[in-house]
Amino acid sequence: MPRPFPARLRPACLLALALLPAALVPAQTVPAVPAPENKSGVVTLSPFEVNTSQDSGYAGQDTLSGSRLRTNLRDIAAAISPMTAEFLRDIAATNIENAMEYGVGTRIETDDARAAGPVADGYNDSTRSIRIRGLPGGGRSINFFSAPGEVDLYMTESLEVSRGPNSILFGFGSPAGRINIASKQARTDRNAYSLTNRSDDWGGQRWSLDANYVLLKNTLAVRTALLRGRESSWRAAGHNDQDRAFLAAKWQPDRKTTVRIEFEHGEIQRFVPRPFFANDMRSLWEQNGRPIFNNFAATYVPGTPGTGTLGTPGTPIRDTGATNVVGVQERSGGDIVVVSPSFTAAQNYRQFTYSEFAAGGNLANDFDMGRRNPEAVLEANWVRGQFRVKNASAFVTRELARDLNLELGFNRQLYRGTTHNLATWNHYGVAVDTNRFTPTGQLKPASQLYYFDVSPDHRPTSSAVSQGRATISYERAYRDLVRLRLAGLGEMADIRTRSEILQQYWLKGPSLTSGGAFNPTPENGANQAFQRFYIPDLSVLNDRNFRIPGPQDLSGPVRYQDPATGAASNLYMREFNRSQGNIGYADRETGAWMGVAQAFLFNNRLVGTFGYRKDRLKNWVGVARRDPAGEAIAPNTGVWTPVDPRTATPNVFTGQTRTLGGVFHVTRWASVFFNTSNSVSTPGTNYITPSDPRKTTIADLVPSPSGKTTDYGVKFSLLKNRLFLTATTFHTISEREFGFSGFNRGNPVNIWRALATSGGLNAEETTFASRQAEVMNQVQGYTQDSESKGLEFEVVGRLTDAWSLSVNYSKNKSTRTNIAPEYRAYLDHHKAYWKRYANYSITQNANTPGVDFAPSSVNWRTPAEIAATGDFTVNTDSINEAIADAEQLFFDNPHVFEGKRFVGDPLHNINLRTRYDFREGRLKGFAVGGGTRLRLGRVAGARTDYTITPGSDFTDRWNGRTIDKVTTVNTKDQNVYDVQFSYNVPLANRKVRWSVQLNINNLLDQRELIVNNLHPRTLVPITYRYQDPRQFILTNTVSF
C-alpha cells in the first residue's frame, strides 16, 4: 500500500510554499557556486591548492591525491575518484558513510557477517570501517591530515577516494586506500551566505549555516559553517544528534603568500540500532514441546535449603548425559549471579538451564520478529555513544622564487568519546526460564517464563594528535619537450590514544581490592553481574516502542541469597576492565620524508610520476597490570589497571614505500596508464595469539601489514571534455592484515581457567595455566593475507550541458589465505597437555576443595546429527569437549574460507546517478534525477563437504575432518532505486537564490531482510540486516 506524504515534512513544505510566490517571476538557473572574482584579473594557485569551482558537474578536474601536487586527473595513473559538492548534494549525503553507497568498489564494514551478527558492537563507535576493493581499513583524512572521528559533510567542498596502497599520500596506511576530505575555504573575493534546512519523514532535522565574510577585499576573509543536526532513524529511538561549528580564515598579504586557519568543534550523541531485531533463543524450545526442566529430585520439598546432595539447592540436577533434555541447555562458566526487580535478592543460576540454541550451536537472529516488527529496538535503554571533537589546522604557502613553492601545515586534534554497550550479545534476545524451581528452591512463579539477561559495559576512549608537514616543490620546463615537477615532503606526528572496556562485576566489598565475590580473580566470568527482566508474555514484543527495561541502580550493596544455605549477604557491583588486552594505552611518534618527481614529456604526451617515501615509527605500548594493592592481598586479585606507555621500552619500526605510474595520451581524447605502488602500515594495537605458544607475559601485537598493487587501463575524454571514462584492471595484495571474522578464543581461555582453578596441578603448572588464560584472553583476532583483483569502470561528467551523469561498475574478487597460522600452531602445541586432563570439568568451583570432574568427557552427538549440523558436542562439560568445540569453531569459520571470497563481499557493484536540468521553457529551473545501487553475487556463507577419518578423535585437528569441497553460497542480489526533484530560482532581483530538493531513497520501498550468514551445513540463514525503507528528504536552501 502506498505510504501517504509524510506529515513530518509539512513544516519544510510550508517554508517552500512561502517562498513560492516570489519564485514565480521569470526564472533563470543560477550557478550553485559563483565564479571567483578578482579585480586584478589574475588568479594564482599554489601547486598545493585545488580550485573546486572548476569542477564540471559530477566530474572533478584537479587532484592532490596522485602526487601531493595539483595535477589534472587525466595525468594521474593512480585510481582516484572524486565526489564533487554537486554530486554529494544530489545524493543527499551528510557523511562519508552515505557517500560510500555510490563509491567505486566501496562498502561499509558492517555488511560483513561478523560485524552485523549477534555480537556486533561497532555501530555506535565514532567511525565505522570502510572496505575498498574488498580490503578493510579504508582511512579518512581532512586535507591529508588524519581525521578525528566521523566527518560530517557540512564543512566539505568535496571528497576523493584513493583506491589501493598509494602510501606517498599518507605514509603508514592500509592497502585498501584512503578517503580524503577537502574542507571549505574562506574566499576573499565576495561575501556569501546560505541557510539550509533538511527534513525527512523519519523525524530528522538538520539546520546548517554557511557564511563567508570578506574583511579586506582579495586579502582577508573568514568563513563559518554551523550545524545543528537532530537526525532520526526509521527504527524507534535511533538518533544522531550533532552540534558542530567550523571556522576558516584566509589571509593573502601578497600575491605570493597565503595563510589559512581552520578549526572545528563538535558535540555528538548517537544511538545507531543494530540492524536486526534480536537473537532467536526460543524456537528450538518451542519445537520440542516447551519442556520445563526439573532441577531438583522428586523427593525435594520446595523451599528447604540444600544439603549438597544431587538434586537440592546449590547442587541441581544437570542437563547432561542421561538427564539431557532437547530444547534446554545448561549454563556454563561457573557462577551466574542475576539481579532482577522480580527477585528479593540476587540469585545464582549456576548449572541451571535456559532455552537451547538451534542445533549446531549457531546463535541465529530472530527472523520472524525481524519481519513482524522491524522498527522495534530492544537495546535502546542500554546502548549509545557520546563524542567530543576539536580539530585545528594551519597552513602557510609561499612562493619562494619563480616556480619554487613552500607549504607548511600543522594540525592538532583532541578527541574524547564513550560508548555504552552490551557485553553479552549472545544473551541479546528473549530467553526462556526452563527451570521448575528457583535456585533457592522455591517453585518458580508462572509469570517468570520469558526474560532478558543484560550485562552492560562502557568504553571510554580519547586521543590527542599533533601533526605537521613541510612540502617544497619546484617546476622547470625545457622548451616544449620536457616539464619537470619535483616535490619534497617532511612529516611528523605525535599520537596518544587511550581506551578501556569497563564491565560490571560482583565484589565481596565496596573496595576494588576486596576481591571477586565468587572467584578470587575479579574479572572471572563467575563474578560478572547480570540484570534480568521478565516480560509477562511475548505480545509485548509486537510494540515498536518496547525496550528492555533498566538499567537498575546497583551503586549500593546488593542483597544476595546463597542457594545452598539460604543465608543472605551483600554483594557490591563495581566497574573495571574486563581483560588486560582491552586496555589500549599507546603513544606513537612518526616521522617521514618523501620525494616525488613528475615528468611531462613530448608536449605533455607522456606523464610519469615516481615517488619514494621512508617512514619511521617509535611506539610505546602501556601493558596493563593488576592493581598492586589488590595483588598485595593475594595473587590475581587486583583489577587490571592502565600503565603509562612512556614507562615502557619503545619499539622502533621503519618502512619504505614507492609508487611508479605513467599516463600516455595516445590522442587528445584517449590515454593509457599504468601504476604500481606499495604500502606499509604500523604494527597494530590489536592483539593476536603469541607466536611462542609458551609465552606468559602478553599476547603479540599485530605485525606490520604491507600491501602492493598494480593497476593499468584506459582513459577517455569525450564530448569535448564534458564526459570522462576510465577503465581499470587491478591486482592488490595485502599481507599480515588483522582479521577477526569468526574468531573465538573462548574455549582455550576456559580450558586454561579450568586447569588453573582445579587444584589438580602443581604450583608451577597452576601459575602457567593462569598466565596462559590471561594471555589468550587478550587475543582479539588473527593474521591473514588477502588478495583482491578485478576491474573498475567509471563514467562521470555531462552528456550535455544540462545532463549530469555518474556511472561506476566494479568486479572485485577478494580472497584470503594463510588464515590464523599462529592460532593453529597454538592449539597444536598445547592440545596434548590439555588432553591429560580431559575429564576435568570445564567449570571448576573455586570455593570447594578438590577437582571437579565432568559427568562425561565424550558426550558426542550421533553420526547422523554431526552430518546434519556440523556440531560434535551435546554439552560442553569437560576439557575434552572444549577442545572439540575449539576445533569445530575454527574449522567452520575462518578455516573453510581459506582461498575463498570474503563473507559480505559482492562480486559486482553497479552504481548509477544522473540529473537533468531544464534550462528553457515553463520548466526552467526544475531538475529531475535518480539513481540505482546494485549489489550482485554477495557471499553469505559456504557449504563444506568433508569426510571424517575413521578412528579419529573429535579432538584431532579439524575434528578429524578432511575437506573434500567448499562451495561458497551467494545471497539474494540487492537493487535499490533513488530519485530526486529540485527547483532552483533567483529572487529579489537575483540577489537571493532559493533551491528546494526532494530526495526519495529506496523508491520501491524494498524491505526484505538481507541475509548476512548461513549455517555451514544446512545453509539455513543465521544472521541478517535490515534494508533501510523508503525515505523522503526535503532540503530547502536560501543563499545570497
N, C-alpha and C positions, 0 to 999 in steps of 0.2 A: 504494500500500500504506500503510495507516495507520501512523504513527510511534508507537512504544511510549512509555509515560510516561517522561519524561526522568530518567535516573539522577542528573543534576546537581541535581535538585530534591529529592532524598531527604533531605538534611540539614534543609532547611527544613520538609519534611513531618514529620520526627521532632520538630521543635520544636512544630509544630502538634499532633501526637498527644500530646505530653507535657502540653499544656495542656487536652486534650480532657476528661479525667475531671472536672476542676473545672468545666468548661463545661456539664456535663450537669445541673447544678442548674437549677431554674426560671429561665428567661431573660427579660429584657426589653431592648428596644432602648435603648441609651444614646446620647445625642447625641454626635456626633463632637467638638463644641466646647461645653463647658459654658457656660451663660449667665452673663454677668458678674454679680458680686455686689458690692453697695455698701451698707454699713450705713446710710449716710445716706439711702438711697433715691433719690438724685439722681445721674444720670449726665450729665455735661456734656461735650459735644464741641465743640471749636472748629470754625469753618467750614472749617478746613484739614484736618480728620480725617474718615475714613470708618470706621465700625464694621462690619467684615466679618461679625461674628457675627449680624448682622441679615439676611444673605443667606438666601434660601429655596431650598435645594437647589442647582439649577444656575443660579438666577436671582439676579444681583446687584441690590442695591437702590439704593445711592447711588454717586456717582462724583465725582471731582475733575476728570476729563478734559474736561468740557464747558466749564468756565469758571474752573478753579483753585479754585472754591469748592464745598463739598459740596452736591450737588443730586441730587434723585431722578431716575433715568433717564427717567421719564415726562415730565419737564420739560425734557429736553435734546433739541435738534434735530440735533446733530452725530451722525455714525454711530459709535457706540461699542458694543462687545460685550465684556462681562466674561466671564472664565472663573473660576469660584469654586474654592475649595480642594477642595470636594466633587467638582466635575467633573474637575479635574486628577487627583485621586486615583482616580476611576473609570476614566479612560483610561490610568492608569499612566504619566503623563508625568513625565519627570525634568528636561526642559529646554524651552526655548521652541520648539525645532525639533519636538519631539514634539507639543507643544500645537497648533502651527500646522497639523497634519494635520487637525484638526477646526475650524479657523478659518473665518470667513466670507470667502471670496474670497482666501485666502492660500495661498502656496506657497513652498517653498524654491527659491532661485535656481538651484540645481544641477539642477533639472529641465530647464533650458534646454540646447539642443543644444551651444552653445559651452562652457558650463561643465561639462557631463557628457561632453564629447567627448574625443578623444585628447590634447588639450593642456591638460586641466584641471589646475589647481594650487591650488585654493582649499579642498580638502577638509580639510586639516589646519591651516588658519588658525584663529584663536581664535573667529571667528564666521563663519557663512555667511549671505549676503544673503537677505533675505525680500522677496518681492513681495506687494504688497497692491493689490487691484483691477487686477492686471496690471502695476503700475508698480514699478520697482526702488527699493531703498533704504529699506525699512521699518526705522526705527531702533528701538533698545532703550534704555530708561531704567529707573532704580530710584528710586521716589519723585520722579520728574520731574527727576532728575539723570542725565546720560548714563551708560550702563553700561560698565564696563571689561571687554570680552570677553564671552563667552557666560555667561548666567545659569543657574545650576542652581536648581531649584525647591525644594531642601531648606530654603531660608530664605525661602520665599514664602508669603504669605497668599492672594494672588490676582493675576491679571493682567488687563489691559484692552487691547483692540485698538482704536485710534482710526483709522478709515479716512478717507483723503483729507487735503488740505492744511489743517490747523487749527493755524496757527502760533502762536496765542496760547498754546498749550500748551508749545511747545518752541522758539520763535524760529526761527532758521535751521534748515530741515529739508526733507526730501524731500516731494514732493507725494503720495507713496504713503500716508504715515501713520506711526504710531508705536505700539510695544508698551510699555506701562508696567507695571512690577512693583511691587506693594505688598509690602514686606518684613514679616517677622514682627515683632511689637511685644511688648515686655515688658508684663505685666499685673500690676497692683498689688493685685488682689482675692484671688488664691489661688495656691498652689503647684500646678504641674502638670508631669508628666514623661512622656516617651514614648520607647520604643526600637523601631526598625523595622529589619527585615531584608528585603531583596528579593533573590530568586534567580531566575535564568532558565536555560533549557535551552541557551543559548549559552555558558554558563560564567560569566556575570556575577554579581557580588555587590555589594550596597550595604548598608552599615550607617549608620544615622543616629540621632542622639540629639537630643532637644528637651527642654530643661529650663528651666522658669520658676520663679524663687525670689523670694518676697516678703521683702524685708529690713525693710520697715516698712509695715504694712497700709495700703492705699489711698494710699500716699505714695511708696514707693521699691521698685523691683523690678529684677531682671536676668533676662535670658533668653539661653540659649546653645543654638546648633544646631551639631552636629558631623556631618561626612560623611566616610566612607571609602568611596570607590567604586572598584570594580575591575570595570568593565563590559567585556564582550567582544562581538565581532562574530560573526555566523554564518559569516563567512569567516575563514580561517586568519590568525592574527596580529593581527587588528584589536582594538583596545582603547581604553579611555578611563579612565585611572587618575586619580583625584582625591582629594586630601586638603584639606578645607576646614573652616574654623571661622568661625562668625558669632556675634557678641556684641551684644546690645541691652540698653540700660538706660533706665529711665523714672523720672523724679522729678517728683512733683507736690507742691511745697512748700505750695501753697494751691489753692483752688478755681479760681483764675484763671490759674494758671501751670503749664505743662508743659515739661519738658526731656527730650529724647530723644537718645540717643547710639547709634550703630551702628558696627560695624567687622567687616570680613570679610577673611580671608587665605586664599588658595587656591593650591595647587600642582597643576598639571595636566600630565599626559603622555598624549598621544593619538596613535593611528595610525588614520586612517579610510581604509580601502581605497577606491580609485576603483571606481565601480560597473560595471566591465567587466573582462574578462579581460586583453586586450591588443589591439594593432593587428594587422590582417591584413597581413602583409608578405611572404607567400609563395604565396598561392593562384594569382595570375596566372602566376608562375614555374612552378608545378606544372601548370597548364592548358596551358602552351606547351611541354611536353616536358622540363622541368627542364634548360634549357640551361646549359652552362658556357662562359664567355667566355674566348677565347684572347687574353690581353693582349699577348703578345709575338709577334714574327714567327716563321714556320715554321722559319727558319734559326737561331733563337736557341738557344744552348747553355745549359741550366739552370745557374744558379749563377754565371755570369760577370757582371762589373759592366756598367753601362750605358755607352753611348757617345754618348748624345744623339741617336742615330738612332731614328726612329719604330719602335716595337716592341721596345724594350730597356728595362731597368730605369730608372726615372726619367722615361721618355718612352713610356708604354704606348700601345697601340692604343686608340682611344676608341670608345665605344658611341654613335656618331652618324653620320648620313648613310648612306653605303653600307655601313658596318660595324655599323649599328644592329641589335640582336637584340631581338625582342619577348620580354619576360619578365625582362630585366635592365635596369638603369638605371645611369647613370654618376653618381658622387658629384660634386657641385659645391661651390663655396665655397672653393676653394684647397686648401691642405694639410690633410689629415685624419690626425692622428698618434694612433695607438692603442697602448695598453699592454695586455698580456694575460699571464696565467700560462702561456699556450701559446707565448709568444714569449720568446726570449732577450734581445731588445732591442725597443724601441718601433719600430713600423712606420708608414710614411707611405703611406696609401691614396689619395693624390691621383690623380684621374681613373680610379680603379679602379671596379669595378661591384659591385652587390648586387641582390637580388631586387626587381623592379619593383612599384610600387603598381598597384592596379587601374586600368583605362583611365579616363581622365578626370582622373587625378592626385588623386583624392579619397582621402585616407587614411581607411580604414574600420576599425572594430572587428572583432575576430575573433569572429563569431557562432557558429561551430562549436564552438570551445573554450569559449565562454561558456555554451553549453548543456551541454557534456560535463563540464566541471569548474569550475562557478561558484565553488566555495569557495576555489580557489587564488588567492593574492595574490603575484604575481611580484615586486613592488617593495618587499616588506616590510623588506628589509635597508637600504633607501635612504631611506625616507620616514617622517617623524614630526614631531611638534610638541611643544614644551615651553613652558609658560607659568606665570608667577607674577603674582598679582593681590593688591593691597592696596587696600581701599576703605573710607573712613571718612566718616561723616556726623554732623552735629549739628543739632538743631532746637530752637528755643525758641518756644513760643506763649504769648501773654499777652493777656488781656482788659484793655485799657487803660481802658475805660469801658463803660457799658452799650451793647451792640451794636457796639462798636469793638474790633477784634481785630488783633493783630500776629503774624506768623510770621517768624522769622529762620532761615535754613538755610545750612549750609556743607558742602561735600564736597571731599574730597581723594582722588585716585586715583593709584596707581603701578602701571604695567603693564610687564612685560618678557616677551618671547617670542622663540622662534627656531623656524623650521621648516626641515627638511631635505627637499629635493625633488629631482626630476629636471628638469634644464634642457632636455632634448630629448625631449619626449613624442612627436615624430614618429619617434623611434627606439625607442619602447616597444613591443616585440614581437619575435618570433623572425624574424630576417632570415637570408638565405642568402648565404654567401660564394660568389658565382658565378664566381670567377676561377680560372683554371687554375694560375696562378703566384702566389707571394707577391710583395709589392712589391720585395723584394731579388733576385728572380729564381729562387728555389728553387721546385721543384714543390710545390704545396700538399698537405699530408697529407690523406688521405681523411677523417680524423676532424674536420677543421676545415671543416665544412659549415654547420651551424646555430649561430647565435650571438646574443648580446645585446650591443648597444653602449649604454653608460651614461655620461652626463656629469652629475654631481651639482651642486647648488648648496645654499646655506643662506642663510636670510633672517632676520637679527636685527631685531627691532622693539622699540620702547619708547615709552612716553608718560608724561607727568606732567600731571595735570589738577587745577586748583583752581577750584571753582565756588561761588558764593554768591548768595543771593537774600534779598530782604526783601519781604514782602507785607502789606498792610494792608487790612482790609475793614470796611465799615460797613453796617449794615442798619437800615432805618427803615420802619415801617408807618403808613399813613394809613387808619385805620378798617379796614373790610373791602374797600375798593376797590383800594388800591394797597399793595404791599410792594416796596420798592426795596433792592437789594443792590449795593454799589459795592466795587470792589477795585482797588488799585493795586499794581504789582509793579515792582521793580528787580532786575536780574540782572547778574552779571559772571562771566567765565570767563577763565582763563589756561591755554592748552593748548600743550604742547610735544611734538611727535612726531618720532621718528627711525626710519628704516627703510633697509635696504640689501639688495641681492641680490648675494651673493658667489658667484663661479663659478671653476672651476679652469681655469688656462691654463698653457701651456708658456713659460718664460722662458729666456734664454740663461744666466743665472747665478742664484745664490741670492738676490740682491738684487732688490727691486721696481724698482730703477732700471736693471736690466741690459737691459731691452728684450725684446720678443717674440722667440721663437726662430725663427719662420717668417715673421713680418711685424713691422715695427718698432712698429706700434701694438699695445700689449699685448692689448687686448680683441678684436682682429680674430679672425674665425672660424677663420683658419688656425692660430691658437695654442691653440684650445680643446682641452682634454685629454679624451680618450675612454678608457674602460676596456671591454675586450671579454672576454666569457666564452663559450666554445664549450660546447655540450652534445653528448653522444655521439649521441643520436637524439631524435626527437620524443616518444618514450614517456614521458620524464621529466615532460612537461607534464601527464600524467594524475594525477600525485601532488598531492593537495591541499596538501601541505606544501612543495612545491618553491618555492624562491625564487632569484632571480638572485643568484649569489654576490657577495661583496665587502662593502664597498669594499676596494680594495687600498691598501696603505701607500705613498704617494708622497711622503713627507716628505723623503726624501733625494734624492741625484742619481739620475736615471733614464737608463739606457743607451739610446742611440738609434743606429740604423744607417741611414746615408744610402742610399736605393735606387739612386742613380746610380753612386756610387763605392764603396759598401760600407764606407766609413770610419765608425768609431764615435766618438761624442762623448756628452757628458752634457747632459741637459735637467733643468730644475727646475720642478716644479709649484708654483704659488702661487695663493692665492685672493684675488680682488679684485673690485670692482664691474664688472659687465659692460656698463654703459652709464651715461651721465650722467643719463638720465631715471629710472633705477632707484634713485637715491639720493634719499630723501624726508626732508629736514630742514626742518621748518616750525615756526614759533611763531605763535600766534594769541591775540589779546586781544579779547574781545567784551564789549559792554555793551548793555543793553536796558532800556527802561521800557515798561510796559503798563498800560492801563486797561480794566476790564471793568464793564459795567453789566447787571444782571439786574432786570427788572421783572415782578412778579406782579400782574396786573390782574384786576379784576372777580371778587374772591374766588378768585384763583388760576386762573381760567378761561383766561386768556391769559398765556403766559410768553414774554418776549422776552429775548434775550441779544445784546449788542453788545460787541465787543472791538476794540481798536486797539493795535498794538504797533509800536515802532520799534527796530530793532537796528543796531548799529554794529560793524564788524569792522576790526581792524588786523592785517594779515597780513604776516609776514616769511617769505620762502622762501629757503633757502640753496641757491643754484645751484652744483652740484658743479663742481670744476675739476680739471685734471690736476695731478699732483704736481709742484711746481716743481723738485724735484731731478732728476726724470726729464726734464722739459722743458728743463733746462739742458744736458742731453747732446745732445738732438735734438728737434725739434718732434714732437708727437703720440706721444711715447714714455713719457710719465708716465701712471701709472694714475689713474683717476678717484678723487678723494678728497672727503669731505664738507666743507662750509663752514658755519660758524656762521651761522644765519639772521639773528642780530642785527647782522651786518655789512652786511646788505642794506638797501636803502631799502624801507620798508614800503608796502604798498598799503592804502588805506582804502576800505571799502565800507559803504554804508548801505542798509537796506531797510525798507519799511513793509508791514505786513500788517493785514488786517481780517477780522472774521467777523461775520456777522449771521444770527441764527436766531430762529425763533419756533415755539411749540407752542400750538395752540388745542384745548382739551379740549371737544369737542362734547358729550359726555356724560361720566358718571363712568367709563365704560369705553372710550370711543372718542375718539381725538385725531388731528389732522392736524398736519404740521410742514413747515417749510421752512428750509433753511440754505444760506448761501453763504459761502465763505471762500477765502482765498488763502494762498500761501506763497512765500517766497524762501529760497534756500539759499546758503551761502557759495560763493565761487569754489572749485572743486575743486583737489585736489593731483595730479590726473591730467593728463597732457599730451596735447594734440591737435595736428594739423597747423597750422603757423602761418598766420594769415590773410594775412600778407605772404609770398608764396612765396619771396622773395629774402632772408628773414631768416636770419642766420647765427649768431646768439647763442644762442638757446634756443627750444624749441618753446613754443607758447602753453599756458597753463593753461586748464582748462575754465572757461568763463564761468559767471556765477551763474545756476543754473537757477531757474525760477519755475513756479508752478502755481496753478490755481484750480479750484474745484469748486462745483457746485450740486446739492443733494440735496433731495428732497421725498418725502413719503409719509404713511403712516398708522400709528398705534399702537393696539393694543387690549389692555385689561386684562381678562382673562376668568376665569371660575370663582372669583369672589370674590378677585380679585387673586392667584390662585395661578399663573396662566399669562399670559405676556406675548408678544404678537405684534407684530412690526414689519415693514413692507414699505417698501422704499426704492427710488426711481429716482435714479440718479446720473449725472453727467457731469463728468469730471475731465480737465483739460488740463495737460500738463507741457511746458514749453518749455526748449530748450537743455540737455537732460539728457545725461549721458555714456553712450555705448554702446560696446560692443566686440565684439558678436557678429559673427563672420565677418571681422573686420578683419585685414588682413595688410599690414604695412609692408615686408616682406622685399624685394620687387622694387625699389622706389625706393632703399632702402638699398644693395642690391647694385649697382645701376646707378651710384650716386654713388661707391661704393668702387672699382668697376672704373675709372671715369674718373680718380679721384684717384691711383690707383697705376699707371696705364697708361704714364706718361711721354709721352703724346701731347698733353698740354695745356701751355699756358704757366704760369708760376709763379702768376699771379693766378687763373687758372681752376682750377689744381690746389688752391690753398687754398680756393677757393669750394666745389669738389666735396667736399673733405674735411670742411668745416664742415657742408655740407648733409647728408652721411652721418650726422654726429653728431647734428644736429638731428632728422632723421627717425627715428633710432634711439631718440630719447627718446619718440616718439609712442606712446601706449598705446591710443588709440581715437578716437572722433569724437563730434560733437554730433548730436542728433536731437530732434525733437518727438514727443510721444506724446499719444494721446487715448484715454481709457477711458470707456466708457459702458455702462450696463446696469441691472440691478435686483438687489436683495437681499431675501431673505425669511428671517425668523428667528422661531422659536417656542422659548421657553425657560420652564421652571418646573415645576409639578407638576400632573398631571391629577387626581390625588387626593393625599391626604396621604402615601401610600405609593409613588406612581408619579412619578418624575422623568423629564423629557423635554427634550432639546435637538435641534432640527432647524434646519438652515440650508441655503438654496439661493442660489446667485449665478449670474447670467448676465452674463458680462463680455466685451465686445468691445474689446480694446485694440489699437490700431494705431499705427504710427509713420510719420512723414513727415519731409521735409526732412533726409534721412539723409546725413551726412558731406559737407555742401557745401564745407567747407574743404579736404578731401582731393581732391574732384573738381576744384576750382579749381587745386590744386597740380599735379596731373597735367597738366591742360590747359596750364598756364603753361610747364612745363619740357619737355614732350614734343618740341617742335620742336628744341630744343637736343640732347636725347638722340639724336634720330634722325640728327644729323650724325655720330654715332659708332656707327651701327647695327651695323657688323660687328666692333666690338671684342668680344673675349671677355669674358664676364661674370665670369670668374675670371682675374685678372691675377697673374702670379708676380712678386712684388716683388723677388725675388733674381736675376732675369735682366734684361738690358737690352732696351729696345725694347718696342713694343706687342705684346701677344698678340692675334692675330686669331682669330675663331671659324671653324671649318670651313665653316659656313653660317649666315646670319642669317635665312633664310626656310625653316627646316625645319618646314613645316606639315603637319598631318595632312590626309588626303584629305577632300573634302566629305562623304562618307558617314560617316567617323569623327567628324567635327565634329558632324554632325547627330545621331549616336547618343550621343556622350559629352559634348558641350559643351566639349571640350578642343581647343585650337588648335595647340599645340606638341608636336612629337615629343620634342625635347630642348632645354632652355633653355641654349644655349651662348653666345648673343650678347645684347648690349644690346637689339637689336631684338625678340628673342623674349621678353626680360624685360618689355618694355613691353606686349606682347600678353598675357603672363601677368598683369600688374598689372590690365589692363582686364578680363580674364576673371574673376579672383577678386573684384574689386569688383562686377562685374555679378551673379555668382552669389549673393553674399551680402556686403553687405546690400542692394544696389540693387533687386533684384527684389521685395523685401519693402516697397518704398515704398507706403504706404497699406494694407498688409496686416497681419494679426494677428501677434503675436509667436510665434516658434517656441517650443514648450513650453507655451503658454498653453491651458488647457482653456476651452471656451466655457461649459460648465456644471459647477458644483461642487455636489455634494449631500453633506451630512454629517448623520448621524442617530446620536444616542446616547440610551439610555434605561436606567432601572433600576427594578426593583420590589422593595420591601421587604416581607417577610412579618412582620406585627406581631401575629398571633394564631395559636393552634393549635400543632401539632407543629413547624411550620417557622418558628416565631417566632425572629427573629434572623438568618434567612437572607435573602439578596438575590440576585437574578439580573438581569443586564443585558447589553447588547450594542450594537453599532452597525455602521454601514456608511459607507464613504467611496467616493463615485463621482466619477470624472473623465471627462467626456464631451466629445467634439469637440476633442481636443487637437491643435494644429497640429504637424506633423512635417517639413514642407517645402513646396516649391512647384514645380509644373511650369510652365515658361516656354516659350511658343510665340513664336518670333520669326522675322524674315526678315533676311537679310544683304544689305545694299545692294550691288547689282552694281558691281564695280570698286573697292570699298572695300579699304583696307588693314586687316589684322587688328590693326594698332596704332592704328587710329582709335578714337574714343570708343566704348566698349562693344564693341570689336572690329568696328565697323561694323554692329552689330545694332540692329534696331528691334523693340521688344516689341509683339507682337500681342495676347497674352493671358497673364495669370499666374493660375494656379489653385492655391490652397493645398490641401494634402492632409493629412487627419487620420490619426492613428494609431489603433490599437485602443483602445476605451474600457477604463477600469480600474474594477474593482468589488471592494473588499476588505471582508471581514466580520470583526468582532471580537466576542468575548463575555467576560463576567466572572461569577464566582460568589464570593460573600462570606458570611462568618458573623461576627456581632458579638455579644458576650456579656459581661456583667459577672461578675466573680469576687470572692472574698474579701469577701463582704457589700457588693458593689458599690463597693468601694474601688479595684478594679483592673478595667480593661477590656481585653479581648483581641479583636482582629479579625484575620481571615485572609481574603485575597482572591486568587483565581486569575484572571488575565487570559490569554486566548488570542487573540493578534493574528494576523490573516490565517488565520482558522479553516479555510478550504478549501485552504490551502497553495498559493495561486496562485504559479507560478514562471516564468511567461512573461517573456521579455526585453521590456522596454519600449522601443520604438523612439523615439529622440530626433530623428533627422535622416535625410533621404532624399537620394539623388542628384538633382541638379536636372534631369537629363534622363531617366534611366532609372527614377527613383523607387525604385531598389533601396535598402533600408535601409543606412545608413552607420554610425551610432552607436546605442548602446543603453545602458540602465542596468538593473541588476538590481532586481527586486521582492523586498523582504525576505521570507523564507519565514515559515512559521508559527512563532510564538514563544510559549512557556509562561512566564508570570511569576507567581511566588508571593510574596506580601507578607504578612508577619506583623508586627503592631504590638501592643505591650503598653504601656498608658498608665495612669497613676494620679495 
